[in-house]
Amino acid sequence: LTISGIRAKGIKQHNNSCFNLQESAMDAEFEDERKKKRKEAADSEKKEEVDMAAHFLLQKERRTRLCS
Protein backbone atom coordinates (compact mmCIF):
# COMPACT_ATOMS: atom_id res chain seq x y z
CA LEU A 1 0.00 0.00 0.00
CA THR A 2 1.16 3.49 -0.76
CA ILE A 3 1.08 6.38 1.68
CA SER A 4 -1.85 7.93 -0.19
CA GLY A 5 -3.62 4.55 -0.08
CA ILE A 6 -3.05 4.28 3.67
CA ARG A 7 -4.24 7.86 4.12
CA ALA A 8 -7.35 7.17 2.01
CA LYS A 9 -8.07 4.03 4.02
CA GLY A 10 -7.70 5.99 7.29
CA ILE A 11 -9.99 8.74 6.02
CA LYS A 12 -12.56 6.18 4.92
CA GLN A 13 -12.46 4.45 8.33
CA HIS A 14 -12.78 7.82 10.06
CA ASN A 15 -15.72 8.82 7.87
CA ASN A 16 -17.41 5.47 8.48
CA SER A 17 -16.89 5.89 12.22
CA CYS A 18 -18.39 9.40 12.13
CA PHE A 19 -21.30 8.17 10.03
CA ASN A 20 -21.98 5.34 12.49
CA LEU A 21 -21.94 7.79 15.41
CA GLN A 22 -24.35 10.11 13.60
CA GLU A 23 -26.59 7.19 12.70
CA SER A 24 -26.62 6.00 16.33
CA ALA A 25 -27.49 9.51 17.51
CA MET A 26 -30.30 9.72 14.96
CA ASP A 27 -31.60 6.31 16.02
CA ALA A 28 -31.61 7.41 19.67
CA GLU A 29 -33.37 10.66 18.76
CA PHE A 30 -35.96 8.77 16.72
CA GLU A 31 -36.53 6.33 19.60
CA ASP A 32 -36.97 9.23 22.06
CA GLU A 33 -39.47 10.88 19.70
CA ARG A 34 -41.35 7.59 19.27
CA LYS A 35 -41.59 7.14 23.04
CA LYS A 36 -42.79 10.74 23.43
CA LYS A 37 -45.50 10.25 20.79
CA ARG A 38 -46.65 6.99 22.40
CA LYS A 39 -46.85 8.70 25.81
CA GLU A 40 -48.80 11.62 24.32
CA ALA A 41 -51.21 9.17 22.67
CA ALA A 42 -51.65 7.23 25.93
CA ASP A 43 -52.20 10.47 27.88
CA SER A 44 -54.71 11.65 25.29
CA GLU A 45 -56.52 8.32 25.45
CA LYS A 46 -56.66 8.48 29.27
CA LYS A 47 -57.98 12.06 29.11
CA GLU A 48 -60.64 10.94 26.66
CA GLU A 49 -61.64 8.08 28.97
CA VAL A 50 -61.89 10.46 31.93
CA ASP A 51 -63.94 12.92 29.86
CA MET A 52 -66.32 10.13 28.80
CA ALA A 53 -66.69 8.89 32.38
CA ALA A 54 -67.39 12.43 33.60
CA HIS A 55 -69.95 12.91 30.83
CA PHE A 56 -71.80 9.71 31.76
CA LEU A 57 -71.71 10.56 35.46
CA LEU A 58 -73.19 13.99 34.74
CA GLN A 59 -75.90 12.42 32.58
CA LYS A 60 -76.71 9.95 35.35
CA GLU A 61 -76.82 12.75 37.93
CA ARG A 62 -79.15 14.83 35.73
CA ARG A 63 -81.49 11.86 35.24
CA THR A 64 -81.51 11.23 38.97
CA ARG A 65 -82.41 14.87 39.66
CA LEU A 66 -85.17 14.86 37.04
CA CYS A 67 -86.68 11.69 38.47
CA SER A 68 -86.60 12.91 42.09
C-alpha positions in Angstrom: 0.0 0.0 0.0 1.2 3.5 -0.8 1.1 6.4 1.7 -1.8 7.9 -0.2 -3.6 4.5 -0.1 -3.0 4.3 3.7 -4.2 7.9 4.1 -7.4 7.2 2.0 -8.1 4.0 4.0 -7.7 6.0 7.3 -10.0 8.7 6.0 -12.6 6.2 4.9 -12.5 4.5 8.3 -12.8 7.8 10.1 -15.7 8.8 7.9 -17.4 5.5 8.5 -16.9 5.9 12.2 -18.4 9.4 12.1 -21.3 8.2 10.0 -22.0 5.3 12.5 -21.9 7.8 15.4 -24.3 10.1 13.6 -26.6 7.2 12.7 -26.6 6.0 16.3 -27.5 9.5 17.5 -30.3 9.7 15.0 -31.6 6.3 16.0 -31.6 7.4 19.7 -33.4 10.7 18.8 -36.0 8.8 16.7 -36.5 6.3 19.6 -37.0 9.2 22.1 -39.5 10.9 19.7 -41.4 7.6 19.3 -41.6 7.1 23.0 -42.8 10.7 23.4 -45.5 10.2 20.8 -46.6 7.0 22.4 -46.9 8.7 25.8 -48.8 11.6 24.3 -51.2 9.2 22.7 -51.6 7.2 25.9 -52.2 10.5 27.9 -54.7 11.7 25.3 -56.5 8.3 25.5 -56.7 8.5 29.3 -58.0 12.1 29.1 -60.6 10.9 26.7 -61.6 8.1 29.0 -61.9 10.5 31.9 -63.9 12.9 29.9 -66.3 10.1 28.8 -66.7 8.9 32.4 -67.4 12.4 33.6 -70.0 12.9 30.8 -71.8 9.7 31.8 -71.7 10.6 35.5 -73.2 14.0 34.7 -75.9 12.4 32.6 -76.7 10.0 35.3 -76.8 12.8 37.9 -79.2 14.8 35.7 -81.5 11.9 35.2 -81.5 11.2 39.0 -82.4 14.9 39.7 -85.2 14.9 37.0 -86.7 11.7 38.5 -86.6 12.9 42.1 
